[in-house]
Amino acid sequence: MTPVEQKPDGDHNSTPQGVSDALRLAVVSAGAGDPSSTRMLADRTAAAVSESARAEGTAVRTDVIELRNLAEEVMVAITSQFLGEGLQRAIAILRDADGIVVSTPVYKAAPSGLFSSFFQILDNDLLIAKPVALAATAGTARHALVVDDQMRPFFAYLRTMTAPTSLFASTEDWNDSALSARIERAGRELFLQMSIGFEHRLRESSWDKYQHSFGSAGGKETEIRLDTDMMRLATGGAA
């Protein structure tokens, strides 16, 4: 299996809209096994996004990033800042996505180290305003608060737009209709955020209002703005 899987989502018996017209959804799964309950939760969430889109006459193209296939490249990137081909493809998918579903197993009351490491090596500006649905799995319900207690603040730091509904599935949740209802709700929320083009509209109108790390904004962070209060004071003018 390749690190990145590409597939059109939705009704496979009909021809979806052209890829250029479809919304693009990225799924990031940190499941360690194959099959994986973490990947299953991510896939069900992606299917819910596609179902909401289909109800509105919209197509969704889904690209899946399996982090277990990128584990070696992630470790190399952390220690050397070198990005392998698999990571470069994954980053391009996230850059072009209109929305993202992220799903991780929980180990020792925390998201998996692979999951956290992958997002820590990304460019600081890559995910600004991206709509994101958060999901996690564990063997016990004791870890249910990890999504809101740890994942939500983490993705807030990355300046994403997280869907209001968090998803968590322990072993006993899979046969519970409440999980299906939450997945459907989270999928609907993510689709609506994607469909209004929130990320693209915000970046076009407010990109220069964000603080950018040196080298993270394609050189734009080095441009000098002369119309700020600080620059007016520095040149002897009134603030």
PyRosetta script that sets phi, psi and omega in degrees:
from pyrosetta import init, pose_from_sequence

init()
pose = pose_from_sequence("MTPVEQKPDGDHNSTPQGVSDALRLAVVSAGAGDPSSTRMLADRTAAAVSESARAEGTAVRTDVIELRNLAEEVMVAITSQFLGEGLQRAIAILRDADGIVVSTPVYKAAPSGLFSSFFQILDNDLLIAKPVALAATAGTARHALVVDDQMRPFFAYLRTMTAPTSLFASTEDWNDSALSARIERAGRELFLQMSIGFEHRLRESSWDKYQHSFGSAGGKETEIRLDTDMMRLATGGAA")
pose.set_psi(1, 134.0)
pose.set_omega(1, 179.1)
pose.set_phi(2, -77.5)
pose.set_psi(2, 158.0)
pose.set_omega(2, -179.8)
pose.set_phi(3, -60.8)
pose.set_psi(3, -28.4)
pose.set_omega(3, -177.4)
pose.set_phi(4, -123.7)
pose.set_psi(4, 125.6)
pose.set_omega(4, 176.8)
pose.set_phi(5, -108.3)
pose.set_psi(5, 135.5)
pose.set_omega(5, 178.8)
pose.set_phi(6, -119.8)
pose.set_psi(6, 130.2)
pose.set_omega(6, -179.6)
pose.set_phi(7, -155.4)
pose.set_psi(7, 142.9)
pose.set_omega(7, 171.0)
pose.set_phi(8, -76.4)
pose.set_psi(8, 133.2)
pose.set_omega(8, 179.9)
pose.set_phi(9, -91.5)
pose.set_psi(9, 170.7)
pose.set_omega(9, 174.5)
pose.set_phi(10, 100.8)
pose.set_psi(10, -152.8)
pose.set_omega(10, -175.7)
pose.set_phi(11, -75.0)
pose.set_psi(11, 110.9)
pose.set_omega(11, -176.7)
pose.set_phi(12, -79.4)
pose.set_psi(12, -3.8)
pose.set_omega(12, 178.7)
pose.set_phi(13, -90.1)
pose.set_psi(13, -5.4)
pose.set_omega(13, 178.2)
pose.set_phi(14, -126.6)
pose.set_psi(14, 157.2)
pose.set_omega(14, -178.9)
pose.set_phi(15, -84.7)
pose.set_psi(15, 119.6)
pose.set_omega(15, 179.8)
pose.set_phi(16, -72.7)
pose.set_psi(16, 172.1)
pose.set_omega(16, 175.5)
pose.set_phi(17, -59.3)
pose.set_psi(17, 163.9)
pose.set_omega(17, 177.2)
pose.set_phi(18, -58.2)
pose.set_psi(18, 150.4)
pose.set_omega(18, -177.3)
pose.set_phi(19, -56.0)
pose.set_psi(19, -36.8)
pose.set_omega(19, -178.7)
pose.set_phi(20, -65.4)
pose.set_psi(20, -25.4)
pose.set_omega(20, -179.3)
pose.set_phi(21, -91.5)
pose.set_psi(21, -13.2)
pose.set_omega(21, -174.9)
pose.set_phi(22, -84.3)
pose.set_psi(22, 150.0)
pose.set_omega(22, 169.5)
pose.set_phi(23, -71.7)
pose.set_psi(23, 146.7)
pose.set_omega(23, -177.2)
pose.set_phi(24, -110.2)
pose.set_psi(24, 123.8)
pose.set_omega(24, -179.4)
pose.set_phi(25, -114.4)
pose.set_psi(25, 127.9)
pose.set_omega(25, 175.0)
pose.set_phi(26, -103.3)
pose.set_psi(26, 135.3)
pose.set_omega(26, 177.0)
pose.set_phi(27, -116.4)
pose.set_psi(27, 123.0)
pose.set_omega(27, 178.0)
pose.set_phi(28, -112.5)
pose.set_psi(28, 115.5)
pose.set_omega(28, -179.0)
pose.set_phi(29, -117.4)
pose.set_psi(29, 129.2)
pose.set_omega(29, 178.2)
pose.set_phi(30, -104.7)
pose.set_psi(30, 20.2)
pose.set_omega(30, 178.1)
pose.set_phi(31, -59.6)
pose.set_psi(31, 140.2)
pose.set_omega(31, -176.8)
pose.set_phi(32, -90.5)
pose.set_psi(32, -22.9)
pose.set_omega(32, -175.5)
pose.set_phi(33, -103.8)
pose.set_psi(33, 176.4)
pose.set_omega(33, 175.8)
pose.set_phi(34, -146.3)
pose.set_psi(34, 102.1)
pose.set_omega(34, 7.7)
pose.set_phi(35, -75.6)
pose.set_psi(35, 166.6)
pose.set_omega(35, -174.6)
pose.set_phi(36, -134.4)
pose.set_psi(36, 132.8)
pose.set_omega(36, 176.2)
pose.set_phi(37, -66.6)
pose.set_psi(37, -30.7)
pose.set_omega(37, 177.3)
pose.set_phi(38, -64.5)
pose.set_psi(38, -43.9)
pose.set_omega(38, 176.7)
pose.set_phi(39, -67.2)
pose.set_psi(39, -36.3)
pose.set_omega(39, 179.4)
pose.set_phi(40, -62.1)
pose.set_psi(40, -43.0)
pose.set_omega(40, 178.5)
pose.set_phi(41, -65.0)
pose.set_psi(41, -39.8)
pose.set_omega(41, 178.0)
pose.set_phi(42, -64.0)
pose.set_psi(42, -43.5)
pose.set_omega(42, -179.5)
pose.set_phi(43, -64.9)
pose.set_psi(43, -40.8)
pose.set_omega(43, 178.9)
pose.set_phi(44, -65.2)
pose.set_psi(44, -35.8)
pose.set_omega(44, 177.7)
pose.set_phi(45, -68.4)
pose.set_psi(45, -42.3)
pose.set_omega(45, 177.2)
pose.set_phi(46, -62.2)
pose.set_psi(46, -38.5)
pose.set_omega(46, 178.3)
pose.set_phi(47, -64.8)
pose.set_psi(47, -35.8)
pose.set_omega(47, 178.0)
pose.set_phi(48, -67.2)
pose.set_psi(48, -36.9)
pose.set_omega(48, 175.4)
pose.set_phi(49, -62.7)
pose.set_psi(49, -45.7)
pose.set_omega(49, -179.2)
pose.set_phi(50, -64.4)
pose.set_psi(50, -37.5)
pose.set_omega(50, 179.0)
pose.set_phi(51, -64.6)
pose.set_psi(51, -42.3)
pose.set_omega(51, 176.3)
pose.set_phi(52, -63.8)
pose.set_psi(52, -40.0)
pose.set_omega(52, 179.1)
pose.set_phi(53, -65.2)
pose.set_psi(53, -43.4)
pose.set_omega(53, -179.5)
pose.set_phi(54, -61.7)
pose.set_psi(54, -36.7)
pose.set_omega(54, 178.4)
pose.set_phi(55, -64.4)
pose.set_psi(55, -23.2)
pose.set_omega(55, 179.7)
pose.set_phi(56, -100.4)
pose.set_psi(56, 6.8)
pose.set_omega(56, 179.8)
pose.set_phi(57, 75.3)
pose.set_psi(57, 26.8)
pose.set_omega(57, -177.6)
pose.set_phi(58, -117.3)
pose.set_psi(58, 145.7)
pose.set_omega(58, 177.3)
pose.set_phi(59, -98.6)
pose.set_psi(59, 152.5)
pose.set_omega(59, 177.2)
pose.set_phi(60, -128.4)
pose.set_psi(60, 131.3)
pose.set_omega(60, 172.6)
pose.set_phi(61, -103.5)
pose.set_psi(61, 127.4)
pose.set_omega(61, -176.4)
pose.set_phi(62, -110.1)
pose.set_psi(62, 130.0)
pose.set_omega(62, 173.7)
pose.set_phi(63, -116.9)
pose.set_psi(63, 126.3)
pose.set_omega(63, -176.5)
pose.set_phi(64, -105.6)
pose.set_psi(64, 129.6)
pose.set_omega(64, 177.1)
pose.set_phi(65, -110.6)
pose.set_psi(65, 111.9)
pose.set_omega(65, 177.9)
pose.set_phi(66, -92.7)
pose.set_psi(66, 108.1)
pose.set_omega(66, -174.2)
pose.set_phi(67, -68.3)
pose.set_psi(67, -26.9)
pose.set_omega(67, -179.4)
pose.set_phi(68, -63.2)
pose.set_psi(68, -25.3)
pose.set_omega(68, 176.8)
pose.set_phi(69, -82.0)
pose.set_psi(69, -10.0)
pose.set_omega(69, -178.9)
pose.set_phi(70, -112.3)
pose.set_psi(70, 8.7)
pose.set_omega(70, -172.9)
pose.set_phi(71, -55.9)
pose.set_psi(71, -45.2)
pose.set_omega(71, -178.3)
pose.set_phi(72, -64.6)
pose.set_psi(72, -42.4)
pose.set_omega(72, -180.0)
pose.set_phi(73, -66.3)
pose.set_psi(73, -36.2)
pose.set_omega(73, 178.2)
pose.set_phi(74, -63.0)
pose.set_psi(74, -44.2)
pose.set_omega(74, 179.9)
pose.set_phi(75, -64.9)
pose.set_psi(75, -39.4)
pose.set_omega(75, 177.5)
pose.set_phi(76, -64.0)
pose.set_psi(76, -41.2)
pose.set_omega(76, -179.4)
pose.set_phi(77, -64.1)
pose.set_psi(77, -37.3)
pose.set_omega(77, 179.8)
pose.set_phi(78, -66.3)
pose.set_psi(78, -39.4)
pose.set_omega(78, -175.0)
pose.set_phi(79, -89.0)
pose.set_psi(79, -23.3)
pose.set_omega(79, -175.1)
pose.set_phi(80, -129.5)
pose.set_psi(80, -8.2)
pose.set_omega(80, -176.4)
pose.set_phi(81, 65.7)
pose.set_psi(81, 13.9)
pose.set_omega(81, 176.2)
pose.set_phi(82, -88.2)
pose.set_psi(82, 130.2)
pose.set_omega(82, -179.6)
pose.set_phi(83, -103.2)
pose.set_psi(83, 116.5)
pose.set_omega(83, 177.5)
pose.set_phi(84, -73.0)
pose.set_psi(84, 174.6)
pose.set_omega(84, -176.4)
pose.set_phi(85, -62.3)
pose.set_psi(85, -40.3)
pose.set_omega(85, 179.3)
pose.set_phi(86, -62.4)
pose.set_psi(86, -43.7)
pose.set_omega(86, 178.1)
pose.set_phi(87, -65.7)
pose.set_psi(87, -38.6)
pose.set_omega(87, 178.7)
pose.set_phi(88, -62.6)
pose.set_psi(88, -39.5)
pose.set_omega(88, 177.3)
pose.set_phi(89, -66.2)
pose.set_psi(89, -41.7)
pose.set_omega(89, 179.9)
pose.set_phi(90, -63.0)
pose.set_psi(90, -42.3)
pose.set_omega(90, -179.9)
pose.set_phi(91, -65.3)
pose.set_psi(91, -39.4)
pose.set_omega(91, 177.7)
pose.set_phi(92, -62.8)
pose.set_psi(92, -38.5)
pose.set_omega(92, 178.5)
pose.set_phi(93, -64.1)
pose.set_psi(93, -44.9)
pose.set_omega(93, 179.4)
pose.set_phi(94, -64.9)
pose.set_psi(94, -39.3)
pose.set_omega(94, 179.6)
pose.set_phi(95, -61.1)
pose.set_psi(95, -40.6)
pose.set_omega(95, -174.4)
pose.set_phi(96, -89.0)
pose.set_psi(96, -7.9)
pose.set_omega(96, -174.9)
pose.set_phi(97, -73.0)
pose.set_psi(97, 144.7)
pose.set_omega(97, 172.4)
pose.set_phi(98, -85.4)
pose.set_psi(98, -17.9)
pose.set_omega(98, 178.7)
pose.set_phi(99, -162.6)
pose.set_psi(99, 160.8)
pose.set_omega(99, -175.9)
pose.set_phi(100, -136.1)
pose.set_psi(100, 138.0)
pose.set_omega(100, 167.4)
pose.set_phi(101, -108.0)
pose.set_psi(101, 124.3)
pose.set_omega(101, 177.9)
pose.set_phi(102, -116.2)
pose.set_psi(102, 137.1)
pose.set_omega(102, -176.2)
pose.set_phi(103, -141.9)
pose.set_psi(103, 130.3)
pose.set_omega(103, -177.1)
pose.set_phi(104, -137.8)
pose.set_psi(104, 147.1)
pose.set_omega(104, 167.6)
pose.set_phi(105, -75.0)
pose.set_psi(105, 156.3)
pose.set_omega(105, 177.9)
pose.set_phi(106, -107.0)
pose.set_psi(106, 126.1)
pose.set_omega(106, 176.6)
pose.set_phi(107, -122.8)
pose.set_psi(107, 126.8)
pose.set_omega(107, 177.7)
pose.set_phi(108, 52.2)
pose.set_psi(108, 47.6)
pose.set_omega(108, 175.2)
pose.set_phi(109, 63.1)
pose.set_psi(109, 31.7)
pose.set_omega(109, 179.0)
pose.set_phi(110, -153.1)
pose.set_psi(110, 153.3)
pose.set_omega(110, 173.5)
pose.set_phi(111, -57.8)
pose.set_psi(111, 153.7)
pose.set_omega(111, -177.9)
pose.set_phi(112, -58.3)
pose.set_psi(112, 149.5)
pose.set_omega(112, 179.5)
pose.set_phi(113, -62.1)
pose.set_psi(113, -35.6)
pose.set_omega(113, 178.9)
pose.set_phi(114, -63.6)
pose.set_psi(114, -43.7)
pose.set_omega(114, 179.4)
pose.set_phi(115, -60.0)
pose.set_psi(115, -51.3)
pose.set_omega(115, -178.6)
pose.set_phi(116, -63.2)
pose.set_psi(116, -41.7)
pose.set_omega(116, -177.8)
pose.set_phi(117, -63.6)
pose.set_psi(117, -39.9)
pose.set_omega(117, 179.9)
pose.set_phi(118, -59.1)
pose.set_psi(118, -47.4)
pose.set_omega(118, -177.6)
pose.set_phi(119, -74.1)
pose.set_psi(119, -23.9)
pose.set_omega(119, 178.1)
pose.set_phi(120, -71.5)
pose.set_psi(120, -24.4)
pose.set_omega(120, -178.9)
pose.set_phi(121, -88.5)
pose.set_psi(121, -5.1)
pose.set_omega(121, -178.3)
pose.set_phi(122, -73.9)
pose.set_psi(122, 152.0)
pose.set_omega(122, 173.8)
pose.set_phi(123, -54.3)
pose.set_psi(123, 138.6)
pose.set_omega(123, -176.6)
pose.set_phi(124, -58.8)
pose.set_psi(124, -26.9)
pose.set_omega(124, -175.7)
pose.set_phi(125, -98.4)
pose.set_psi(125, -2.5)
pose.set_omega(125, -170.2)
pose.set_phi(126, -62.1)
pose.set_psi(126, -39.0)
pose.set_omega(126, -170.8)
pose.set_phi(127, -107.1)
pose.set_psi(127, 14.9)
pose.set_omega(127, -179.6)
pose.set_phi(128, -56.1)
pose.set_psi(128, 123.1)
pose.set_omega(128, 176.0)
pose.set_phi(129, 69.8)
pose.set_psi(129, 9.3)
pose.set_omega(129, 177.3)
pose.set_phi(130, -70.0)
pose.set_psi(130, 130.2)
pose.set_omega(130, 171.6)
pose.set_phi(131, -68.9)
pose.set_psi(131, 132.4)
pose.set_omega(131, -176.2)
pose.set_phi(132, -137.0)
pose.set_psi(132, 133.5)
pose.set_omega(132, 171.0)
pose.set_phi(133, -102.6)
pose.set_psi(133, 131.3)
pose.set_omega(133, -175.0)
pose.set_phi(134, -101.2)
pose.set_psi(134, 134.3)
pose.set_omega(134, -179.0)
pose.set_phi(135, -146.0)
pose.set_psi(135, 148.2)
pose.set_omega(135, 178.0)
pose.set_phi(136, -150.7)
pose.set_psi(136, 155.4)
pose.set_omega(136, 177.8)
pose.set_phi(137, -130.3)
pose.set_psi(137, 154.8)
pose.set_omega(137, 178.0)
pose.set_phi(138, -160.7)
pose.set_psi(138, 167.7)
pose.set_omega(138, 179.9)
pose.set_phi(139, -82.4)
pose.set_psi(139, -10.8)
pose.set_omega(139, -178.4)
pose.set_phi(140, -142.0)
pose.set_psi(140, 149.1)
pose.set_omega(140, -179.8)
pose.set_phi(141, -70.7)
pose.set_psi(141, -9.0)
pose.set_omega(141, 179.1)
pose.set_phi(142, -62.5)
pose.set_psi(142, -20.1)
pose.set_omega(142, -178.7)
pose.set_phi(143, -94.6)
pose.set_psi(143, 10.5)
pose.set_omega(143, -171.7)
pose.set_phi(144, -60.9)
pose.set_psi(144, -28.2)
pose.set_omega(144, -176.5)
pose.set_phi(145, -83.5)
pose.set_psi(145, -4.0)
pose.set_omega(145, -178.2)
pose.set_phi(146, -60.0)
pose.set_psi(146, -36.8)
pose.set_omega(146, -177.5)
pose.set_phi(147, -61.3)
pose.set_psi(147, -50.2)
pose.set_omega(147, -177.0)
pose.set_phi(148, -82.2)
pose.set_psi(148, -29.9)
pose.set_omega(148, -176.2)
pose.set_phi(149, -81.6)
pose.set_psi(149, -31.0)
pose.set_omega(149, -176.3)
pose.set_phi(150, -121.5)
pose.set_psi(150, -45.9)
pose.set_omega(150, -176.8)
pose.set_phi(151, -70.4)
pose.set_psi(151, -42.6)
pose.set_omega(151, -177.2)
pose.set_phi(152, -63.5)
pose.set_psi(152, -46.0)
pose.set_omega(152, 175.6)
pose.set_phi(153, -62.4)
pose.set_psi(153, -36.0)
pose.set_omega(153, 179.5)
pose.set_phi(154, -61.8)
pose.set_psi(154, -45.9)
pose.set_omega(154, -179.2)
pose.set_phi(155, -76.8)
pose.set_psi(155, -20.5)
pose.set_omega(155, 170.5)
pose.set_phi(156, -67.7)
pose.set_psi(156, -39.1)
pose.set_omega(156, 176.9)
pose.set_phi(157, -62.2)
pose.set_psi(157, -35.6)
pose.set_omega(157, 178.5)
pose.set_phi(158, -76.7)
pose.set_psi(158, -1.6)
pose.set_omega(158, 175.9)
pose.set_phi(159, 66.3)
pose.set_psi(159, 38.8)
pose.set_omega(159, 175.8)
pose.set_phi(160, -91.6)
pose.set_psi(160, 170.5)
pose.set_omega(160, 173.2)
pose.set_phi(161, -106.8)
pose.set_psi(161, 99.9)
pose.set_omega(161, -176.9)
pose.set_phi(162, -84.3)
pose.set_psi(162, 141.9)
pose.set_omega(162, 177.2)
pose.set_phi(163, -65.2)
pose.set_psi(163, 145.5)
pose.set_omega(163, -177.3)
pose.set_phi(164, -60.8)
pose.set_psi(164, -36.0)
pose.set_omega(164, -176.3)
pose.set_phi(165, -86.7)
pose.set_psi(165, 122.4)
pose.set_omega(165, 174.8)
pose.set_phi(166, -90.2)
pose.set_psi(166, 148.2)
pose.set_omega(166, -179.7)
pose.set_phi(167, -117.5)
pose.set_psi(167, 130.3)
pose.set_omega(167, 176.4)
pose.set_phi(168, -143.7)
pose.set_psi(168, 135.0)
pose.set_omega(168, -179.9)
pose.set_phi(169, -133.7)
pose.set_psi(169, 117.4)
pose.set_omega(169, 170.1)
pose.set_phi(170, -96.7)
pose.set_psi(170, 178.3)
pose.set_omega(170, -174.8)
pose.set_phi(171, -55.6)
pose.set_psi(171, -41.2)
pose.set_omega(171, -175.5)
pose.set_phi(172, -80.2)
pose.set_psi(172, -6.0)
pose.set_omega(172, -175.9)
pose.set_phi(173, -83.4)
pose.set_psi(173, -19.5)
pose.set_omega(173, -168.5)
pose.set_phi(174, -65.2)
pose.set_psi(174, -26.2)
pose.set_omega(174, 178.7)
pose.set_phi(175, -99.9)
pose.set_psi(175, 11.8)
pose.set_omega(175, -178.2)
pose.set_phi(176, -95.5)
pose.set_psi(176, 127.0)
pose.set_omega(176, 180.0)
pose.set_phi(177, -63.8)
pose.set_psi(177, -22.7)
pose.set_omega(177, 179.7)
pose.set_phi(178, -64.1)
pose.set_psi(178, -34.6)
pose.set_omega(178, 177.3)
pose.set_phi(179, -64.5)
pose.set_psi(179, -44.2)
pose.set_omega(179, 178.7)
pose.set_phi(180, -59.9)
pose.set_psi(180, -39.6)
pose.set_omega(180, 179.8)
pose.set_phi(181, -65.5)
pose.set_psi(181, -40.0)
pose.set_omega(181, 179.2)
pose.set_phi(182, -67.7)
pose.set_psi(182, -40.4)
pose.set_omega(182, 178.2)
pose.set_phi(183, -61.5)
pose.set_psi(183, -45.1)
pose.set_omega(183, 179.5)
pose.set_phi(184, -60.9)
pose.set_psi(184, -41.7)
pose.set_omega(184, -179.2)
pose.set_phi(185, -66.7)
pose.set_psi(185, -44.1)
pose.set_omega(185, 179.7)
pose.set_phi(186, -64.7)
pose.set_psi(186, -38.8)
pose.set_omega(186, 177.7)
pose.set_phi(187, -63.0)
pose.set_psi(187, -39.9)
pose.set_omega(187, 178.5)
pose.set_phi(188, -65.8)
pose.set_psi(188, -42.8)
pose.set_omega(188, 179.5)
pose.set_phi(189, -61.5)
pose.set_psi(189, -45.1)
pose.set_omega(189, -178.8)
pose.set_phi(190, -65.4)
pose.set_psi(190, -42.7)
pose.set_omega(190, 179.0)
pose.set_phi(191, -58.8)
pose.set_psi(191, -44.8)
pose.set_omega(191, -178.6)
pose.set_phi(192, -63.3)
pose.set_psi(192, -38.6)
pose.set_omega(192, 176.1)
pose.set_phi(193, -64.6)
pose.set_psi(193, -38.8)
pose.set_omega(193, 179.4)
pose.set_phi(194, -69.2)
pose.set_psi(194, -40.3)
pose.set_omega(194, -170.7)
pose.set_phi(195, -68.8)
pose.set_psi(195, -26.0)
pose.set_omega(195, -179.7)
pose.set_phi(196, -86.9)
pose.set_psi(196, -1.6)
pose.set_omega(196, 178.6)
pose.set_phi(197, 64.5)
pose.set_psi(197, 36.1)
pose.set_omega(197, -174.3)
pose.set_phi(198, -54.9)
pose.set_psi(198, -48.7)
pose.set_omega(198, -176.7)
pose.set_phi(199, -59.1)
pose.set_psi(199, -48.3)
pose.set_omega(199, -175.3)
pose.set_phi(200, -66.4)
pose.set_psi(200, -40.1)
pose.set_omega(200, -179.4)
pose.set_phi(201, -67.2)
pose.set_psi(201, -39.2)
pose.set_omega(201, -179.5)
pose.set_phi(202, -69.3)
pose.set_psi(202, -42.4)
pose.set_omega(202, -179.9)
pose.set_phi(203, -63.7)
pose.set_psi(203, -38.8)
pose.set_omega(203, -179.2)
pose.set_phi(204, -66.9)
pose.set_psi(204, -34.8)
pose.set_omega(204, -173.9)
pose.set_phi(205, -97.1)
pose.set_psi(205, -22.5)
pose.set_omega(205, -170.4)
pose.set_phi(206, -135.4)
pose.set_psi(206, 15.1)
pose.set_omega(206, -176.0)
pose.set_phi(207, -55.4)
pose.set_psi(207, -41.1)
pose.set_omega(207, -176.2)
pose.set_phi(208, -77.4)
pose.set_psi(208, -2.4)
pose.set_omega(208, 177.9)
pose.set_phi(209, -86.9)
pose.set_psi(209, -9.4)
pose.set_omega(209, -178.7)
pose.set_phi(210, -92.9)
pose.set_psi(210, 151.2)
pose.set_omega(210, 173.2)
pose.set_phi(211, -82.0)
pose.set_psi(211, 125.2)
pose.set_omega(211, -178.1)
pose.set_phi(212, -113.5)
pose.set_psi(212, 138.5)
pose.set_omega(212, 175.3)
pose.set_phi(213, -73.4)
pose.set_psi(213, 151.3)
pose.set_omega(213, -179.7)
pose.set_phi(214, -58.8)
pose.set_psi(214, 127.3)
pose.set_omega(214, 177.9)
pose.set_phi(215, 85.8)
pose.set_psi(215, -0.8)
pose.set_omega(215, -174.2)
pose.set_phi(216, -99.8)
pose.set_psi(216, -5.5)
pose.set_omega(216, -175.4)
pose.set_phi(217, -120.6)
pose.set_psi(217, 31.3)
pose.set_omega(217, 177.3)
pose.set_phi(218, 64.3)
pose.set_psi(218, 27.6)
pose.set_omega(218, -179.8)
pose.set_phi(219, 92.7)
pose.set_psi(219, -13.8)
pose.set_omega(219, -177.4)
pose.set_phi(220, -65.8)
pose.set_psi(220, -25.9)
pose.set_omega(220, -177.8)
pose.set_phi(221, -71.7)
pose.set_psi(221, -10.9)
pose.set_omega(221, 179.7)
pose.set_phi(222, -93.5)
pose.set_psi(222, -4.5)
pose.set_omega(222, 179.2)
pose.set_phi(223, -68.8)
pose.set_psi(223, 141.6)
pose.set_omega(223, -179.4)
pose.set_phi(224, -97.5)
pose.set_psi(224, 123.7)
pose.set_omega(224, 177.2)
pose.set_phi(225, -99.9)
pose.set_psi(225, 123.8)
pose.set_omega(225, -176.9)
pose.set_phi(226, -92.8)
pose.set_psi(226, -5.0)
pose.set_omega(226, -174.0)
pose.set_phi(227, -100.0)
pose.set_psi(227, 15.3)
pose.set_omega(227, 179.4)
pose.set_phi(228, -90.4)
pose.set_psi(228, 159.7)
pose.set_omega(228, 178.3)
pose.set_phi(229, -58.4)
pose.set_psi(229, -41.3)
pose.set_omega(229, -178.6)
pose.set_phi(230, -61.9)
pose.set_psi(230, -43.8)
pose.set_omega(230, -179.3)
pose.set_phi(231, -68.5)
pose.set_psi(231, -36.4)
pose.set_omega(231, 177.7)
pose.set_phi(232, -64.4)
pose.set_psi(232, -40.2)
pose.set_omega(232, 176.8)
pose.set_phi(233, -65.6)
pose.set_psi(233, -41.3)
pose.set_omega(233, -178.8)
pose.set_phi(234, -63.9)
pose.set_psi(234, -28.7)
pose.set_omega(234, -179.2)
pose.set_phi(235, -97.6)
pose.set_psi(235, 11.6)
pose.set_omega(235, 174.9)
pose.set_phi(236, 89.5)
pose.set_psi(236, 4.6)
pose.set_omega(236, 179.5)
pose.set_phi(237, -90.9)
pose.set_psi(237, 174.4)
pose.set_omega(237, 178.1)
pose.set_phi(238, -83.7)
pose.set_psi(238, 146.5)
pose.set_omega(238, -179.5)
pose.set_phi(239, -70.9)
pose.dump_pdb("model.pdb")
